[in-house]
Amino acid sequence: MNRWSHTRSSLVASLAALTMVMLSACSSGSVGSRHEIYDSLSALIADSTAVVEVQVEDRNSVAAGEDSSAYTAATVVVVAAVQPPDLAKSAVDMPSRLEEGSTVVIRQMGEPGTQADTPYLEPGNRYLVFLTPTQLPNAAANEFYITGAVAGIYKADADGFVRSSQDGDRIPEILTLKDLE
């Protein structure tokens, strides 16, 4: 092997290794990469257009298509809507007016079982969720994403709502609706 071939082989191997490192650094506990790791509850609220307590009625997985990624759609009913002071302060959209009793679809990237550490909304359970409109061209007005992929999911329990993910965010472990007033 001549010197040029050896150098080229080493360069290709190095680039392949660097690519693998960069790709693994992009993923976190959620499917894909996170745009922001939240350093406070105020920041999470500011990026959200709605904060609601919901009851999950149904959940369906949608396979990846030619022009779309796989996602899971949970149909939820709003139990209570909260209007924290900083709501939508830094969001692209205005606050969403979700009324008690309204039906909303929450999209989560990926499918249950594909990422063991990604908390998917489960039928029959109640959650406190921080939401952002999908802004997808053909999406209905009642379709939302969880703000921060998994940061904005709190599951109901006896003490209030417990954070569903430990993804590096510096936000409270437990919240009540009163904490958000």
N, C-alpha and C positions, 0 to 999 in steps of 0.2 A: 504494500500500500504506500503510495507516495505521500509526501507531506501535506499537500493540498487536500487529498481525500481524507486523511486523518483529521485535519483541522475542520473540514466541513462536517464530518461525522460527529465530532465533539460539539460543534456549534448546534447541530440539529438536536442532539441529545439534550444539551443545555436548554434550548428553547422549549423542548417538549416538557422538561421538568419544571421550568418556570411557568409554563401555561397551566400545568396541573396545580401548582401552588396557588396561582392567581385564581383559578376557578374554585378551588376549595375555600379560599378566603372570602369569596363572594357569597357563599351560602352560610346561613345561620340555622338556628333551630326551626325557622320557618322555611317554606318552600321558596327558593330563590333568594335574592339578596334583599336586605332592608335598606330603605332610603334613609332612615334616621333611627338612631337609638335615642330614646327619650331620657332626658336628664331631670325631668320633673313632671308632675301631674298637670301643671299649668300648660306645659308645652304640648302634651298629648291632647288636652282640651282645645287648645288654640288651633291645632291641625284638624280637628273634627268638626263636622257640620251638625252632628246630632249625637246625643248621649241618651241612651234609652235602656230601660229594663225590658227584656223580651222573654217570651216563652217560645221555644222551638217546636213547631208543629210537624215539619217534614224536612227531609234532606235528600238531595239527589246529586249524584256525580255525573259530570258531563265530560266525555272523553275528548282528548285533544283532536282538533280538526286540522285541516290544511293551513288555515289562517289563525288558529286559536290554540291556546294551551288548555290542558285539562283543568277543571275547577269543580268545586263543590258548591251547590246552591242550597242554602237553608232558608226555608220559608218560616218566618217568625211573626208573632203577634206582639205588638207593643203593649206592655203592661203599664209602663209609666215613662214619661219623657221628662228629662231634667234640663234646665237651662243654666249651666254654670256661667259665671261672669265673663270668662275669657273665651266662650264658645265661638269657634270659627274666626278668631282674631287673626290668625295667620293662614287660614285656609283659602283656597282659590275661590270657593263658592260661598255664598251666604249661608247662614244657619238653615238647616232643613226643619220644617215644621211637621214633625211626626206626631200624630195624635194617638192617644190611648185607644186601643182596639184596632188600629190600622194594621194592615199586613205589609210586610217588607220582605224582600229577598236579599240575603247577605251572601255575597260570593267570597269564597276562600280559594286561593290557588292550590292546585293539586287535589289529591283524593285521599280519604282516610286509608291508612295502612301503608301509604307510600313514604311517609316521614313519621316515624314513631313519636318524635318529640313535638310535632305540630298539633296543637289542640283544635280539633274541629268541633263546631257546634253540634250537639247531639239532641235528637228529638226527645221531647218530654222534659228537658232541663230548662232552667231559667238562667239568664245571664244579664250582666250589665255590659253593654257594648258601646264603644266609641266608633262612630261611623263617618265615612267619606263617600260621596257619590262616585259611582264607577267611571263616569264621564265616557263611557263606551258609546260609539255612534248609534248602535241599535238597541241599547239597553233601555228598559223602562225607567220611569222617574223614581220608582220605589226600589231600585237596585243599588246596593251599597257594598263597599269593601270595609273591612275592619281597619281602622286607622293603625298604622304601624304593623300591618300584617297580623301579628299575634299580640302586640302590646295592648291593644284595646279590647281584650277579652277577659272578663271577670265572671267566674261561675258562682251561682248562688250557693250559700251554705248557711248554717245556723247563725254565724256572726255577721253576716252581710254578704259581700261578694269577694271571692278569693281570686287573686291573679292566676291566670291559667298557664302562663309561660314565664320561664326564667331566661330571657333572651338578652340580658345585659342592660335592660332599661332600669333607670333609677326612679321608679314609681312605686306607690304604696302596694303592699302585699294584700291588704284588705281594705275595701271601701264600703261605705254605706251611701244611700241616696243623700242623706244629710251632709256628708262630706263634700258634696258637689254643689250645695246651695250657696 
